[in-house]
């Protein structure tokens, strides 16, 4: 039967009182050499298996923590991009509203000018009708009549 042997190991971590007081640490089952005692060897094998599982679990947890950290960073970047895009959308929306207002104002100006042109055409039509009446009231050989008829013929 093999017994646990204590070896001197420099103490950096101060894991337990014995280590802190004596500067020695107890040898773990998984660190022991193979034993002829079947029960002790079975305990050692189970300790090795448990140590492997703990180490594997630590690696897996570390990997998952690293992945979670990377995903958090990616999420933060996506949130920043999303915030920026919201700002761009709001800016574009303001520009669209300004352009719609400009278009509305321009359409109103066009309607006003169309109305002015229509009013001017009506006035011209009335003026032309008056000039025709005046020309009809003058003698055929009258110089004013010829001048009025000549003006009316040009338009």
KESE-781552 format. One record per residue (C-alpha): residue number from 1; residue in three letters; x, y, z. Coordinates in steps of 0.05 Angstrom, whole numbers, plus 32768, in hexadecimal, padded with zeros to 4 digits. Example, Ala and Ser with C-alpha at 12.3 -4.5 7.8 and 13.67 -1.06 7.14 Angstrom:
<nodes>
{n 1 res ALA px 80F6 py 7FA6 pz 809C}
{n 2 res SER px 8111 py 7FEB pz 808F}
</nodes>
This chain:
<nodes>
{n 1 res UNK px 8000 py 8000 pz 8000}
{n 2 res UNK px 801A py 8044 pz 7FEC}
{n 3 res UNK px 800E py 8080 pz 8018}
{n 4 res UNK px 800A py 80C9 pz 8006}
{n 5 res UNK px 804E py 80EA pz 8009}
{n 6 res UNK px 8054 py 8134 pz 8017}
{n 7 res UNK px 8087 py 8158 pz 7FEC}
{n 8 res UNK px 80A0 py 819E pz 7FF8}
{n 9 res UNK px 8082 py 81CE pz 7FC6}
{n 10 res UNK px 808A py 821A pz 7FC5}
{n 11 res UNK px 804B py 823A pz 7FDF}
{n 12 res UNK px 802F py 8270 pz 7FB1}
{n 13 res UNK px 7FE5 py 8265 pz 7FB8}
{n 14 res UNK px 7FDC py 8254 pz 8003}
{n 15 res UNK px 7FA5 py 8223 pz 7FF3}
{n 16 res UNK px 7F9D py 8205 pz 8038}
{n 17 res UNK px 7FB8 py 820E pz 807F}
{n 18 res UNK px 7FEA py 81D5 pz 807C}
{n 19 res UNK px 8009 py 81F2 pz 803E}
{n 20 res UNK px 800B py 8237 pz 805D}
{n 21 res UNK px 802A py 821E pz 809E}
{n 22 res UNK px 805B py 81E9 pz 8087}
{n 23 res UNK px 8069 py 81FB pz 803F}
{n 24 res UNK px 8053 py 81B5 pz 802A}
{n 25 res UNK px 8016 py 819F pz 8005}
{n 26 res UNK px 7FF4 py 815C pz 8005}
{n 27 res UNK px 7FFD py 8131 pz 7FC7}
{n 28 res UNK px 7FBB py 8129 pz 7FA2}
{n 29 res UNK px 7FA1 py 80E4 pz 7F91}
{n 30 res UNK px 7FA7 py 80F1 pz 7F46}
{n 31 res UNK px 7FF0 py 8105 pz 7F50}
{n 32 res UNK px 8004 py 80C4 pz 7F72}
{n 33 res UNK px 802A py 808D pz 7F50}
{n 34 res UNK px 8005 py 804D pz 7F3E}
{n 35 res UNK px 7FF8 py 801F pz 7F79}
{n 36 res UNK px 7FF6 py 7FD4 pz 7F83}
{n 37 res UNK px 7FBB py 7FDC pz 7FB2}
{n 38 res UNK px 7F7C py 7FD2 pz 7F87}
{n 39 res UNK px 7F50 py 8000 pz 7FB2}
{n 40 res UNK px 7F84 py 8037 pz 7FB3}
{n 41 res UNK px 7F91 py 802F pz 7F69}
{n 42 res UNK px 7F46 py 8033 pz 7F5B}
{n 43 res UNK px 7F42 py 8073 pz 7F85}
{n 44 res UNK px 7F7E py 808F pz 7F5F}
{n 45 res UNK px 7F5E py 807D pz 7F1C}
{n 46 res UNK px 7F1D py 809E pz 7F31}
{n 47 res UNK px 7F43 py 80DB pz 7F48}
{n 48 res UNK px 7F68 py 80DF pz 7F05}
{n 49 res UNK px 7F25 py 80D8 pz 7EE1}
{n 50 res UNK px 7F06 py 810D pz 7F0D}
{n 51 res UNK px 7F42 py 813B pz 7F02}
{n 52 res UNK px 7F3C py 8132 pz 7EB6}
{n 53 res UNK px 7EF1 py 8142 pz 7EBB}
{n 54 res UNK px 7EFE py 8180 pz 7EE5}
{n 55 res UNK px 7F34 py 8197 pz 7EB5}
{n 56 res UNK px 7F07 py 818A pz 7E79}
{n 57 res UNK px 7ECE py 81AF pz 7E9C}
{n 58 res UNK px 7EFD py 81EA pz 7EAA}
{n 59 res UNK px 7F12 py 81EC pz 7E61}
{n 60 res UNK px 7ECA py 81E8 pz 7E4B}
{n 61 res UNK px 7EB4 py 821F pz 7E7B}
{n 62 res UNK px 7EEF py 824A pz 7E65}
{n 63 res UNK px 7EDD py 823E pz 7E1C}
{n 64 res UNK px 7E94 py 8250 pz 7E2A}
{n 65 res UNK px 7EA9 py 828E pz 7E51}
{n 66 res UNK px 7ED5 py 82A3 pz 7E18}
{n 67 res UNK px 7E9D py 8297 pz 7DE6}
{n 68 res UNK px 7E6C py 82BD pz 7E12}
{n 69 res UNK px 7E9D py 82F7 pz 7E17}
{n 70 res UNK px 7EA5 py 82F7 pz 7DCB}
{n 71 res UNK px 7E5A py 82F6 pz 7DC2}
{n 72 res UNK px 7E51 py 832F pz 7DF4}
{n 73 res UNK px 7E84 py 8358 pz 7DCD}
{n 74 res UNK px 7E61 py 8348 pz 7D8C}
{n 75 res UNK px 7E1E py 835A pz 7DAB}
{n 76 res UNK px 7E3A py 839C pz 7DC3}
{n 77 res UNK px 7E54 py 83AB pz 7D7D}
{n 78 res UNK px 7E11 py 8399 pz 7D5F}
{n 79 res UNK px 7DEE py 83C5 pz 7D91}
{n 80 res UNK px 7E1D py 83FF pz 7D80}
{n 81 res UNK px 7E10 py 83F3 pz 7D35}
{n 82 res UNK px 7DC5 py 83F0 pz 7D42}
{n 83 res UNK px 7DC7 py 8431 pz 7D69}
{n 84 res UNK px 7DEE py 8451 pz 7D30}
{n 85 res UNK px 7DBC py 8437 pz 7CFD}
{n 86 res UNK px 7D82 py 8453 pz 7D26}
{n 87 res UNK px 7DA5 py 8497 pz 7D25}
{n 88 res UNK px 7DB0 py 8491 pz 7CD9}
{n 89 res UNK px 7D67 py 847E pz 7CCF}
{n 90 res UNK px 7D4F py 84B9 pz 7CF9}
{n 91 res UNK px 7D7C py 84E8 pz 7CD2}
{n 92 res UNK px 7D62 py 84CD pz 7C90}
{n 93 res UNK px 7D1B py 84D2 pz 7CAA}
{n 94 res UNK px 7D26 py 851C pz 7CBA}
{n 95 res UNK px 7D43 py 8527 pz 7C75}
{n 96 res UNK px 7D07 py 8504 pz 7C55}
{n 97 res UNK px 7CD7 py 8530 pz 7C7E}
{n 98 res UNK px 7CFE py 856F pz 7C68}
{n 99 res UNK px 7CFB py 8559 pz 7C1F}
{n 100 res UNK px 7CB1 py 854A pz 7C25}
{n 101 res UNK px 7CA5 py 858F pz 7C42}
{n 102 res UNK px 7CCF py 85AE pz 7C0A}
{n 103 res UNK px 7CA8 py 8587 pz 7BD6}
{n 104 res UNK px 7C66 py 859D pz 7BF6}
{n 105 res UNK px 7C7C py 85E5 pz 7BF7}
{n 106 res UNK px 7C93 py 85E1 pz 7BAE}
{n 107 res UNK px 7C51 py 85C2 pz 7B98}
{n 108 res UNK px 7C2B py 85FA pz 7BBB}
{n 109 res UNK px 7C57 py 862E pz 7B98}
{n 110 res UNK px 7C47 py 860C pz 7B55}
{n 111 res UNK px 7BFD py 860D pz 7B64}
{n 112 res UNK px 7C02 py 8656 pz 7B76}
{n 113 res UNK px 7C27 py 8665 pz 7B35}
{n 114 res UNK px 7BF6 py 863C pz 7B0D}
{n 115 res UNK px 7BBE py 8665 pz 7B2C}
{n 116 res UNK px 7BE2 py 86A6 pz 7B1C}
{n 117 res UNK px 7BEC py 868F pz 7AD4}
{n 118 res UNK px 7BA3 py 867B pz 7ACE}
{n 119 res UNK px 7B8E py 86BF pz 7AEB}
{n 120 res UNK px 7BBC py 86E2 pz 7ABA}
{n 121 res UNK px 7BA0 py 86BA pz 7A80}
{n 122 res UNK px 7B59 py 86CC pz 7A95}
{n 123 res UNK px 7B6D py 8715 pz 7A99}
{n 124 res UNK px 7B8E py 8711 pz 7A55}
{n 125 res UNK px 7B4F py 86F0 pz 7A39}
{n 126 res UNK px 7B23 py 8727 pz 7A56}
{n 127 res UNK px 7B53 py 875D pz 7A3C}
{n 128 res UNK px 7B52 py 873D pz 79F7}
{n 129 res UNK px 7B06 py 873A pz 79F7}
{n 130 res UNK px 7B04 py 8784 pz 7A0B}
{n 131 res UNK px 7B35 py 8796 pz 79D4}
{n 132 res UNK px 7B0B py 876F pz 79A1}
{n 133 res UNK px 7ACD py 8795 pz 79B8}
{n 134 res UNK px 7AF2 py 87D7 pz 79B2}
{n 135 res UNK px 7B0C py 87C4 pz 796D}
{n 136 res UNK px 7AC6 py 87AF pz 7957}
{n 137 res UNK px 7AAC py 87F3 pz 796D}
{n 138 res UNK px 7ADE py 8819 pz 7941}
{n 139 res UNK px 7AD9 py 8827 pz 78F7}
{n 140 res UNK px 7AF9 py 87F6 pz 78C8}
{n 141 res UNK px 7B2A py 8828 pz 78AD}
{n 142 res UNK px 7B3D py 8842 pz 78F1}
{n 143 res UNK px 7B88 py 883D pz 7900}
{n 144 res UNK px 7B7B py 882A pz 7949}
{n 145 res UNK px 7B4E py 87F1 pz 7933}
{n 146 res UNK px 7B84 py 87D6 pz 7904}
{n 147 res UNK px 7BB7 py 87DB pz 793B}
{n 148 res UNK px 7B8A py 87B7 pz 796D}
{n 149 res UNK px 7B79 py 877F pz 793B}
{n 150 res UNK px 7BC3 py 8777 pz 792B}
{n 151 res UNK px 7BD3 py 8770 pz 7975}
{n 152 res UNK px 7B9A py 873E pz 797F}
{n 153 res UNK px 7BB2 py 8715 pz 7944}
{n 154 res UNK px 7BF8 py 870D pz 7962}
{n 155 res UNK px 7BDF py 86EB pz 79A2}
</nodes>
